[in-house]
Amino acid sequence: MRVKRGVASHGKHKRLLKLVKGYRGGKSKLVKEAKQAALHAGMDAYRGRREKKRQMRSLWITRINGALSGHGLSYSKFIDILKKKNVALDRKILSQIAIEDPKAFDDLVKKVI
């Protein structure tokens, strides 16, 4: 007896079209185009998850550098001093301290120098 795959294919197509709902033009209506759109969207999402980490680190560095400008100290020299003094604060935490509690950040800079 031969196996007819209509039901399985239809289900697969419905799942795919549900995934690309809201895309423009044929990408949300035509199965071949939808498959390509979903594939590319997945690749972009994967890349984006990694780019986000880079962008956040860059933002933290910019914030720290901005907070240090009043002390006449550059970011790179500050990080070097922290490493030599074995201060185990990462850039995310330093950035949060600089924004939320500038006085504590100033105290930290004075203590380290």
Backbone as CSV, one residue per row, in Angstrom:
resi,resn,N_x,N_y,N_z,CA_x,CA_y,CA_z,C_x,C_y,C_z
1,MET,0.841,-1.183,0.000,0.000,0.000,0.000,0.890,1.252,0.000
2,ARG,0.586,2.215,-0.815,1.424,3.409,-0.870,1.032,4.407,0.216
3,VAL,2.034,5.157,0.647,1.825,6.135,1.708,1.619,7.498,1.072
4,LYS,0.498,8.119,1.409,0.226,9.473,0.913,0.600,10.454,2.019
5,ARG,1.375,11.467,1.652,1.936,12.357,2.662,1.238,13.715,2.718
6,GLY,0.045,13.808,2.199,-0.656,15.086,2.141,-0.893,15.710,3.504
7,VAL,-1.319,14.887,4.450,-1.638,15.420,5.781,-0.373,15.935,6.475
8,ALA,0.694,15.160,6.377,1.960,15.562,7.011,2.496,16.849,6.387
9,SER,2.476,16.922,5.067,2.968,18.119,4.371,2.133,19.332,4.735
10,HIS,0.813,19.122,4.768,-0.081,20.238,5.092,0.213,20.756,6.498
11,GLY,0.430,19.855,7.427,0.751,20.254,8.803,2.057,21.021,8.891
12,LYS,3.047,20.519,8.141,4.359,21.172,8.118,4.245,22.593,7.564
13,HIS,3.482,22.709,6.487,3.296,24.017,5.857,2.556,24.968,6.792
14,LYS,1.543,24.463,7.489,0.785,25.317,8.419,1.701,25.829,9.538
15,ARG,2.546,24.927,10.058,3.479,25.302,11.120,4.445,26.382,10.631
16,LEU,4.940,26.210,9.406,5.875,27.168,8.816,5.203,28.524,8.604
17,LEU,4.000,28.513,8.051,3.301,29.767,7.778,2.912,30.492,9.072
18,LYS,2.663,29.720,10.123,2.379,30.343,11.416,3.635,31.045,11.939
19,LEU,4.795,30.452,11.677,6.070,31.005,12.113,6.383,32.330,11.425
20,VAL,6.015,32.450,10.143,6.355,33.654,9.374,5.176,34.616,9.236
21,LYS,4.176,34.439,10.064,3.017,35.319,10.031,3.460,36.761,10.322
22,GLY,3.025,37.686,9.508,3.404,39.083,9.698,4.523,39.533,8.784
23,TYR,5.178,38.610,8.102,6.203,38.986,7.140,5.516,39.597,5.928
24,ARG,6.243,40.431,5.174,5.636,41.154,4.062,5.600,40.326,2.792
25,GLY,4.567,40.550,2.001,4.450,39.944,0.671,4.293,38.445,0.723
26,GLY,4.901,37.785,-0.271,4.766,36.343,-0.400,5.454,35.563,0.700
27,LYS,6.320,36.238,1.448,7.049,35.549,2.517,6.112,35.008,3.590
28,SER,4.930,35.572,3.700,3.985,35.087,4.711,2.886,34.224,4.095
29,LYS,2.898,34.044,2.764,1.807,33.312,2.110,2.286,32.092,1.314
30,LEU,3.450,32.207,0.694,3.945,31.145,-0.179,4.980,30.284,0.559
31,VAL,4.793,28.981,0.463,5.585,28.064,1.269,7.077,28.150,0.964
32,LYS,7.463,28.176,-0.317,8.888,28.235,-0.664,9.527,29.522,-0.139
33,GLU,8.860,30.628,-0.359,9.386,31.907,0.109,9.408,31.968,1.632
34,ALA,8.380,31.394,2.249,8.300,31.395,3.714,9.445,30.600,4.319
35,LYS,9.783,29.487,3.672,10.873,28.641,4.167,12.189,29.424,4.148
36,GLN,12.440,30.126,3.048,13.653,30.941,2.927,13.661,32.062,3.970
37,ALA,12.504,32.714,4.136,12.414,33.834,5.077,12.677,33.357,6.503
38,ALA,12.126,32.207,6.858,12.316,31.667,8.208,13.777,31.302,8.433
39,LEU,14.409,30.735,7.425,15.814,30.357,7.516,16.689,31.587,7.740
40,HIS,16.468,32.635,6.951,17.264,33.848,7.071,16.987,34.568,8.387
41,ALA,15.727,34.548,8.812,15.383,35.189,10.085,16.101,34.488,11.229
42,GLY,16.189,33.176,11.147,16.895,32.415,12.174,18.375,32.743,12.214
43,MET,18.972,32.904,11.035,20.386,33.260,10.958,20.627,34.654,11.540
44,ASP,19.726,35.588,11.210,19.853,36.947,11.732,19.701,36.966,13.247
45,ALA,18.765,36.173,13.757,18.532,36.120,15.201,19.753,35.556,15.919
46,TYR,20.344,34.519,15.351,21.540,33.896,15.935,22.677,34.904,15.999
47,ARG,22.898,35.595,14.891,23.953,36.605,14.827,23.653,37.738,15.806
48,GLY,22.390,38.132,15.874,21.982,39.233,16.739,22.209,38.954,18.211
49,ARG,22.019,37.693,18.615,22.246,37.343,20.020,23.706,37.514,20.402
50,ARG,24.604,37.298,19.465,26.022,37.491,19.742,26.412,38.965,19.660
51,GLU,25.824,39.688,18.702,26.120,41.120,18.560,25.672,41.901,19.791
52,LYS,24.551,41.459,20.375,24.017,42.151,21.545,25.041,42.168,22.682
53,LYS,25.743,41.067,22.849,26.753,40.983,23.903,27.883,41.980,23.657
54,ARG,28.297,42.099,22.386,29.355,43.054,22.042,28.902,44.485,22.294
55,GLN,27.661,44.777,21.888,27.136,46.133,22.031,27.007,46.530,23.502
56,MET,26.579,45.571,24.333,26.423,45.886,25.749,27.788,46.177,26.385
57,ARG,28.783,45.362,26.057,30.128,45.605,26.601,30.635,46.975,26.170
58,SER,30.402,47.328,24.917,30.818,48.628,24.401,30.119,49.763,25.153
59,LEU,28.837,49.570,25.441,28.067,50.573,26.183,28.630,50.747,27.592
60,TRP,28.930,49.627,28.258,29.488,49.704,29.616,30.811,50.463,29.609
61,ILE,31.653,50.173,28.628,32.955,50.836,28.540,32.778,52.332,28.329
62,THR,31.839,52.711,27.464,31.570,54.129,27.204,31.099,54.832,28.468
63,ARG,30.224,54.173,29.228,29.709,54.765,30.467,30.822,54.947,31.500
64,ILE,31.647,53.940,31.634,32.752,54.021,32.598,33.702,55.144,32.196
65,ASN,34.023,55.217,30.918,34.922,56.247,30.415,34.344,57.636,30.664
66,GLY,33.037,57.777,30.460,32.379,59.059,30.711,32.440,59.451,32.180
67,ALA,32.258,58.471,33.053,32.297,58.747,34.494,33.712,59.083,34.950
68,LEU,34.711,58.563,34.242,36.107,58.810,34.626,36.628,60.151,34.110
69,SER,35.933,60.758,33.157,36.451,61.980,32.529,36.661,63.097,33.544
70,GLY,35.849,63.145,34.590,36.003,64.172,35.627,37.214,63.955,36.512
71,HIS,37.771,62.767,36.485,38.919,62.443,37.331,40.247,62.557,36.586
72,GLY,40.181,62.926,35.309,41.395,63.039,34.512,42.075,61.697,34.294
73,LEU,41.266,60.673,34.135,41.774,59.313,34.001,41.086,58.663,32.806
74,SER,41.861,57.918,32.028,41.243,57.238,30.883,40.757,55.857,31.315
75,TYR,39.889,55.298,30.512,39.304,53.979,30.803,40.389,52.908,30.882
76,SER,41.288,52.903,29.906,42.300,51.842,29.839,43.228,51.878,31.055
77,LYS,43.610,53.075,31.465,44.488,53.199,32.638,43.750,52.760,33.906
78,PHE,42.480,53.099,33.983,41.662,52.721,35.140,41.541,51.204,35.254
79,ILE,41.262,50.548,34.152,41.135,49.084,34.148,42.479,48.441,34.505
80,ASP,43.562,49.013,33.995,44.893,48.503,34.310,45.164,48.599,35.819
81,ILE,44.815,49.733,36.411,45.008,49.926,37.854,44.169,48.918,38.640
82,LEU,42.910,48.728,38.212,42.032,47.768,38.895,42.620,46.360,38.865
83,LYS,43.163,45.971,37.722,43.747,44.633,37.601,44.975,44.481,38.502
84,LYS,45.808,45.525,38.556,47.005,45.466,39.399,46.654,45.414,40.883
85,LYS,45.542,46.066,41.261,45.119,46.087,42.665,44.199,44.900,43.003
86,ASN,43.970,44.021,42.027,43.110,42.830,42.205,41.679,43.174,42.636
87,VAL,41.133,44.219,42.033,39.730,44.568,42.275,38.892,43.783,41.274
88,ALA,38.022,42.916,41.773,37.284,41.988,40.907,35.887,42.509,40.580
89,LEU,35.821,43.698,40.001,34.540,44.234,39.531,34.554,44.217,38.011
90,ASP,33.527,43.640,37.430,33.481,43.615,35.967,32.893,44.912,35.421
91,ARG,32.941,45.048,34.111,32.532,46.293,33.469,31.048,46.596,33.673
92,LYS,30.238,45.561,33.693,28.791,45.754,33.883,28.521,46.393,35.252
93,ILE,29.138,45.856,36.280,28.935,46.368,37.638,29.507,47.773,37.771
94,LEU,30.708,48.001,37.226,31.304,49.347,37.275,30.394,50.369,36.601
95,SER,29.807,49.969,35.468,28.902,50.855,34.740,27.662,51.174,35.566
96,GLN,27.110,50.160,36.212,25.914,50.378,37.039,26.226,51.298,38.214
97,ILE,27.360,51.088,38.846,27.757,51.952,39.963,27.924,53.387,39.480
98,ALA,28.572,53.561,38.327,28.817,54.908,37.785,27.510,55.642,37.506
99,ILE,26.485,54.925,37.074,25.213,55.571,36.729,24.323,55.759,37.957
100,GLU,24.173,54.697,38.744,23.206,54.727,39.854,23.748,55.421,41.103
101,ASP,25.051,55.329,41.330,25.627,55.921,42.537,26.978,56.571,42.213
102,PRO,26.949,57.755,41.602,28.200,58.412,41.195,29.152,58.677,42.369
103,LYS,28.580,58.942,43.549,29.424,59.213,44.725,30.245,57.976,45.092
104,ALA,29.621,56.815,45.066,30.331,55.568,45.359,31.400,55.300,44.302
105,PHE,31.088,55.628,43.058,32.071,55.441,41.982,33.267,56.358,42.201
106,ASP,33.004,57.622,42.590,34.086,58.549,42.878,34.965,58.029,44.015
107,ASP,34.333,57.497,45.065,35.082,56.937,46.186,35.963,55.767,45.747
108,LEU,35.397,54.935,44.872,36.139,53.774,44.348,37.371,54.236,43.570
109,VAL,37.180,55.247,42.733,38.296,55.762,41.915,39.377,56.339,42.826
110,LYS,38.974,57.104,43.834,39.959,57.705,44.762,40.699,56.629,45.557
111,LYS,39.980,55.590,45.949,40.592,54.515,46.727,41.601,53.730,45.898
112,VAL,41.290,53.552,44.612,42.150,52.761,43.736,43.415,53.523,43.345
113,ILE,43.280,54.822,43.136,44.426,55.621,42.667,45.442,55.841,43.802
